[in-house]
Amino acid sequence: MKKSLKAVLISAFIYPGVGHFLFKQYVTGTIIMVGFTVPLWLLITEMFTKTEQVIINIQRGDIPLTIDAISDAILMSSGASMQTLNMYSYALLTFWIIGIVDIYRVSSKR
């Protein structure tokens, strides 16, 4: 397998930015990895916060065990709004695409 294809596949399926390390693009790879990791961490943190609040309310009996009630509780729970969670998701997607396109650009030059 060619080194360029391997780098693109690693950035696409393993973790964005890791493919840059095959071409000794350490700074660019690190920037893309950090840019992907921060919104990922924020998204996961907010999801766990919302989930924990809903679980506590279910255990207290405030929320019945129905899909509709749980879905409404998640949407109404405090913490980040759905718009903020969408923003984190768009940031993840953006850094993922940038990582793939940039490693393709770097590998095609060589």
C-alpha positions as CSV (number, residue, x, y, z in Angstrom):
1,M,0.0,0.0,0.0
2,K,1.3,3.4,-0.9
3,K,2.4,5.7,1.9
4,S,0.0,8.5,0.6
5,L,-3.0,6.2,0.7
6,K,-2.1,4.8,4.1
7,A,-1.9,8.4,5.5
8,V,-5.2,9.4,4.0
9,L,-6.9,6.2,5.4
10,I,-5.3,6.7,8.8
11,S,-6.6,10.3,9.0
12,A,-10.0,9.2,7.7
13,F,-10.6,6.2,9.9
14,I,-8.3,6.2,12.8
15,Y,-8.0,9.8,14.0
16,P,-7.7,13.1,12.1
17,G,-4.2,14.4,12.0
18,V,-2.4,11.1,12.6
19,G,-1.7,10.6,8.9
20,H,0.4,13.8,8.9
21,F,2.9,12.1,11.2
22,L,3.8,9.7,8.4
23,F,5.0,12.6,6.3
24,K,6.7,14.3,9.3
25,Q,4.2,17.1,9.4
26,Y,4.2,17.1,13.2
27,V,2.9,20.7,13.8
28,T,0.0,20.4,11.3
29,G,-0.9,17.0,12.5
30,T,-0.9,18.2,16.1
31,I,-3.0,21.2,15.3
32,I,-5.6,19.1,13.5
33,M,-5.6,16.5,16.3
34,V,-6.1,19.2,19.0
35,G,-8.7,20.9,16.9
36,F,-10.6,17.6,16.6
37,T,-10.1,16.5,20.3
38,V,-11.4,19.7,22.0
39,P,-14.9,19.7,20.5
40,L,-15.0,15.9,20.8
41,W,-14.3,16.2,24.6
42,L,-16.8,19.0,25.0
43,L,-19.5,17.0,23.1
44,I,-18.9,13.9,25.2
45,T,-18.8,15.9,28.4
46,E,-22.1,17.6,27.7
47,M,-23.7,14.3,26.6
48,F,-22.7,12.6,29.9
49,T,-24.0,15.6,31.9
50,K,-27.4,15.5,30.2
51,T,-27.6,11.7,30.5
52,E,-26.7,11.8,34.2
53,Q,-29.4,14.4,35.0
54,V,-32.0,12.3,33.2
55,I,-30.9,9.1,35.0
56,I,-31.2,10.8,38.3
57,N,-34.7,12.0,37.5
58,I,-35.7,8.5,36.3
59,Q,-34.4,7.0,39.6
60,R,-36.4,9.6,41.6
61,G,-39.5,8.8,39.7
62,D,-39.8,12.2,38.1
63,I,-39.6,10.8,34.6
64,P,-41.6,7.7,33.5
65,L,-39.7,5.0,31.6
66,T,-41.1,5.8,28.2
67,I,-39.2,6.8,25.1
68,D,-41.1,10.0,24.7
69,A,-40.7,11.1,28.3
70,I,-37.0,10.3,28.2
71,S,-36.5,12.1,24.9
72,D,-38.3,15.2,26.2
73,A,-36.3,15.1,29.4
74,I,-33.0,15.1,27.4
75,L,-34.1,18.0,25.3
76,M,-35.2,20.0,28.4
77,S,-32.3,19.1,30.6
78,S,-29.9,21.9,31.7
79,G,-26.5,22.2,30.2
80,A,-25.6,22.9,26.7
81,S,-28.4,23.6,24.3
82,M,-28.9,21.4,21.2
83,Q,-27.6,24.3,19.1
84,T,-24.3,24.2,21.1
85,L,-24.1,20.4,20.7
86,N,-24.7,20.8,16.9
87,M,-21.9,23.4,16.8
88,Y,-19.5,20.9,18.5
89,S,-20.6,18.3,15.9
90,Y,-20.0,20.7,13.0
91,A,-16.5,21.5,14.4
92,L,-15.7,17.8,14.6
93,L,-16.8,17.3,11.0
94,T,-14.9,20.3,9.8
95,F,-11.6,19.2,11.4
96,W,-12.1,15.7,10.1
97,I,-12.6,16.9,6.6
98,I,-9.7,19.4,6.9
99,G,-7.4,16.5,8.1
100,I,-8.3,14.3,5.2
101,V,-8.1,16.9,2.5
102,D,-4.8,18.3,3.9
103,I,-3.0,15.0,4.1
104,Y,-4.2,14.2,0.6
105,R,-2.7,17.6,-0.5
106,V,0.5,16.9,1.4
107,S,0.9,13.4,0.1
108,S,0.2,14.3,-3.5
109,K,3.0,16.9,-3.5
110,R,5.5,14.1,-2.7
